[in-house]
Amino acid sequence: MGYVAIKGGGRAIAGTEAALESLRCAEGEAGTPLSLDAIEQQLRLLTSRVVSEGGLYHPRLAALAIKQMQGDTLEAAFALRAYRSTKPRLLDLPLQETGPMRLIRRISSAFKDIPGGQMLGPTTDYALRLMRLDLADESPEAFRAVSRRFLDGVDEATLPDSFPKVVDALRHEGLLLPLERNATTAFDITRDPLVFPVPRSAALATMARAETGSLLAIAYSNMRGYGDVHPTIAELRVGYLPVMLPHPVSGEPVEIGEVLITECEVVAMYEAQEDASVEGDGTENQTSPPTFTLGYGACFGHNETKAISMAILDRALQKGMRDGPSNPSEDPEFVLLHIDGVDSMGFASHYKMPHYVTFQSDMDRLRTTRDKATAAPKPQGDSA
């Protein structure tokens, strides 16, 4: 079978687009178009996932991408990144403090009583995983009554503006190393390629927009035994982070808006720290008292699984970069080059593209090899 030119490809491709759109616009009761508000509010966790993996905090555009891609999160994230690439970059944000977050959820598995108290917030953690069949035929009246009933009797004046951070108490006791302010510019993964070894900021940025399932799978491998990070969640936060910028005239920080983020800080095994000796003093390195180690995760939207997985891998990668990787989850190159959903999807999807010529070459080589094997004389056995 020789090479055959393909004709009519343009018309066929146009037909696939029409067929896909016809499935989106179904007839009958299902033919009511989804509003972006409905997607953004009622499918908020799906929107959060696309916002995070798309690397652009724009929930409404994420809802549009979900609608356009018919719920495919990878394609929706791809579309959101493509849109982001068309927009100019105006400035870089200074370091943002997460302490003043307007929280909707805040828990700690390290301590029962934490400053400000546990704040369970919106979660399925304590609900039975049973199908709610009543939602199959939910009336608009019952739907609207839910939010009103939830807010009944809530005095907003009694709610604190922010909560102290649990890890600050551990640092105050000396159980964690003091917080270091890194004055260097953060690595920009959207403009610079990953050339290993990479700084921690590059690893955190890559994981922040990584595909949730990929992060979870590699973090789970570490938890199961292909690694030794068995952390405790010091604090898991979900809330709205005020975005602060210096005023162009006064230079004072002013709030320009807020973004919904999920932040997780995990405390892992403790280890001793070596103090560098002063050059020329003739003394050997001294070992400081052991402290806990910390893993950090943060991402756009409400995505607790991703933030926890990211914090575990952050701790694993720190160990791998310091001591050398002993398993895949500690290898920065293995982890960071395999967790991006858009990259992974693109490579897998490229196999759907025409490979006619290369496959013809494979078949020719196989036929030639088979012919040679058939024509070769068979070895004679030993005579009796």
HUPE-V846748 format. One line per field, one symbol per residue. ss: DSSP state (H for helix, E for strand, C for the rest). phi: phi as a letter, one per 40 degrees, with the letter a starting at -180 (. if undefined). burial: I if it has 9 or more other ideal C-beta (glycine too) atoms within 8 Angstrom, else O. Layout:
ss->???
phi->???
burial->???
//
This chain:
ss->CCCCCCCCHHHHHHHHHHHHHHHHCCCHHHHCCCCHHHHHHHCHHHHHHHHHHHCCCCHHHHHHHHHHCCCCHHHHHHHHHHHHHCCCCCCCCCCCCCCCCEEEEEECCCCCCCCCCCECCCCCCCCCCCCCHHHHHCCHHHHHHHHHHHHCCCCHHHCCCCCCCHHHHHHHCCCECCCCCCCCCCCCCCCCCCCCCCCHHHHHHHHHCCCHHHHHHHHHHHHHCCCCCCCEEEEEEEEEEEEEEECCCCCCEEEEEEEEEEEEEEEEEEEEEEECCCCCCCCCCEEEEEEEEEEEEEEECCCHHHHHHHHHHHHHHHHHHHHCCCCHHHCHHHHHCCCCHHHHHHHHHHHHCCCHHHHHHHHHHHHHHHHHHHHCCCCCCCCC
phi->.ccbccbgcccccccccccccccccccgccccccccccccccbccccdccdcccgacadccccccccccfgcccccccccccccccccccabccdbccdcdccbaabaccbcbbdggcbcgcacdbbccbccccccbccdccccccccccccgccccccccabccccccccccgcbcdcccccccccbccbbccbccbccccccccccbccdccdccccccccchcibcbcbccabbbibcccbbcccbcgccbcbiabcbbbbbbbbdcacbccccccgcgccdbccdcbcbbbbaaacgbacdccccccccdcccdccccbgcbadcbcdcccccbbccccccccccccccdbccccccccccccccccccccccccccccc
burial->OOOOOOOOOOOOOOOOOOOIOOOOOOOOOOOOOOOIOIIIOOIIIIIIIIIIIIIIOOIOIIIIIIIOIOOOIIIIIIIIIOIIOOOOOOOOOOOOOIOIIIIIIIIIOIOOOIOOOOIOIOOOOOOOOOOOOOOOOOOOOOOOOOOOOOOOOOOOOOOOOIIIIIIOIIIOOOOIOOOOOOOOOOIOIOOOOIOOOIOIIIIIIIIIIIIIOIIIOIIIIIIOOOIOIOIOIIIIIIIIIIIIIOIOOOOOOOOOOIIIIIIIIIIIOOOOIOOOIOOOOOOOOOOIOOIIIIIIIIIIIIIIOIIIIIIIIIIIIIIIOOOOIOIIIIIIOIIIOIIIIIOIIIOOOOOOOOOOOOOIOOIOOOOOOOOOOOOOOOOOOOOO
//
